[in-house]
Amino acid sequence: MKPRFQTIRFILGDQLTPSLSSLKDADPDQDLVVMAEPHDEATYVPHHRQKIVMILSAMRHFAEELRGNGFHVAYFDYQNHPTKSFTDALKAAVTEHNVKEVIITEPGEWRVKHEIDTWSEDLDISVDVRADDRFFAPLSAFADFAKDRKELRMEYFYRGLRRDTGILMEPDGKPVGGQWNFDHDNRKSLPDDVTPPSPKTFAPDKITQALIDHVCDDFPDALGDVASFGWPVTRQDALAALDHFIKHRLAQFGDYQDAMTVKSTTLYHSLISPCLNTGLLLPDEVCRAAEKAYHEGKSPLNAVEGFIRQILGWREYVRGLYWYLGPDYGSGNHFDAKRPLPEFFWDGDVPMNCLKQAIGETLENAYAHHIQRLMVIGNFSLLAGLDPKEVCDWYLAVYIDAFEWVELPNTFGMALYADGGKMASKPYAASGKYIDRMSDYCKDCQYNPRNNTGTDACPFNALYWHFLDRNADKLGNNPRLGMPYRNWARMKDDKKRDLIAQADAFLRKLDDGKLDTGSEQGSLF
């Protein structure tokens, strides 16, 4: 006899948390859990194959965990019970089980919210959308913070959350160490004689391996390699990854968090962002673990504060910003940038070694750390005037931790300044000298970061001045860009002409797909 259920608890693929608000009062005897792998979710951008495997495997493991706890789970997997959308999956479950009430935790993206908003009327059911309390701050807290502010800067929101949570705070209300932010201590390049340890990886089990075996054939439009897959897909694995980071990588994370090297794709980074963004780990437990390492004398304050700021500060801030600015955020184009995404974004075949490394590692591992994303790939996209929509879609597709609420502000607002400064106080534009200072990429590159013009000049150098010159009407009065604009004004006219000509020549080659491959690039191995 088919069991009768009182409600459906609908769980999305980034809500893999037993304490989720929609599950807290769930009764295995009365509530049906519904989960789905809709075709639309896997294909609205050409996701990296490792991203598809990680999310679907984590979902399937979570469904098994719920079944082990006595729940009935109606699971719409793409292979045996395919469905086009969340709505179609819910409609099938409602029809089969004659349930008129659905409980769901609020989604992380406007796109999914709009779909859920249609359920009540279209399916003639009651829909209870509950707040996602897995974050430190409710969305109302960011709205309160943003009200009457001219600038929505992360630092002040972060300080408020430090006070609210007590994390890295003294009893008298002052920050541990006497200052809020140790970012200036976290900008070292990696010494030649230092090789970071390998991160903890996880051998695929049966569920994961089955997905690995089929993902290339089943998702022909997806991209990237899947052979190196070693990501956590269960909470147990995620906790092991966190523990390994705290014990073996956190202490050096601070010094070298902005460094880039051909010796290591991951340096001292935690690699737990996909676990946080799918719900396998909770931000509070992650931050408390790092804080504990500081208090026990196992990691220095600059490392611990820098790591906690990424989660308690930046992650909370971009989520609040995404929802506060509304569903149209991402539709603008402040610099009117329209250049199509170059082909090398899809194959990594580019003569600039920094891009070759950052994009190549992305395509191989579905991962690059924040400086590779911001100051190499994002910086190039900004300087070259690439179309923000195409760039944002690419970032959403290729990174294993990319969901729109976190990807869009980081790419559209921070990397591309396409929102005109709603998020960042200035564009993150830099010449090749920055990349040379923070990496060893330039050593094996055919281009010289010390040269601005000529056949071996680093393209970033001329592109930097070209960007400032063509956008002077929009950026010339920005106080944080006063020095570079004064330097540009002091340059002799012939030098300016040479720089503009150098950049124009590069952009013509870029448009024609004729960038010279040149000499052999340095190898990762």
Salt bridges, closest charged atoms under 4 A:
ASP25 OD1 - ARG9 NH1 2.70
ASP25 OD1 - ARG130 NH1 2.96
ASP31 OD2 - ARG9 NH2 3.21
GLU37 OE2 - ARG60 NE 2.82
ASP40 OD1 - HIS39 ND1 3.88
ASP40 OD2 - LYS84 NZ 3.29
GLU41 OE2 - ARG111 NH1 2.59
GLU64 OE2 - ARG67 NH1 2.74
ASP77 OD1 - HIS81 ND1 3.44
GLU96 OE2 - HIS97 NE2 3.95
GLU106 OE2 - ARG319 NH2 3.41
GLU109 OE1 - ARG111 NH2 2.78
ASP117 OD2 - LYS113 NZ 2.89
ASP128 OD2 - ARG130 NE 3.21
ASP132 OD1 - ARG134 NE 2.88
ASP133 OD2 - LYS24 NZ 2.55
GLU151 OE2 - ARG153 NH2 3.56
GLU155 OE2 - ARG159 NE 3.00
ASP183 OD2 - ARG187 NH2 2.85
ASP183 OD1 - ARG309 NH1 3.79
ASP185 OD1 - HIS184 NE2 3.21
ASP192 OD1 - LYS443 NZ 3.14
ASP205 OD2 - HIS61 NE2 2.56
ASP243 OD2 - LYS247 NZ 3.19
ASP255 OD2 - LYS188 NZ 3.68
ASP258 OD1 - HIS370 NE2 3.01
ASP284 OD1 - ARG288 NE 3.13
GLU285 OE2 - ARG235 NH1 2.88
GLU291 OE1 - ARG288 NH1 3.84
GLU291 OE2 - HIS295 NE2 3.81
GLU296 OE2 - LYS292 NZ 3.89
GLU296 OE1 - LYS298 NZ 3.11
GLU305 OE2 - ARG309 NE 2.77
ASP336 OD1 - LYS338 NZ 3.57
ASP393 OD2 - LYS389 NZ 2.64
ASP401 OD1 - ARG373 NH1 3.12
ASP504 OD1 - HIS466 NE2 2.79
ASP511 OD1 - ARG339 NE 2.60
ASP516 OD2 - LYS509 NZ 3.37
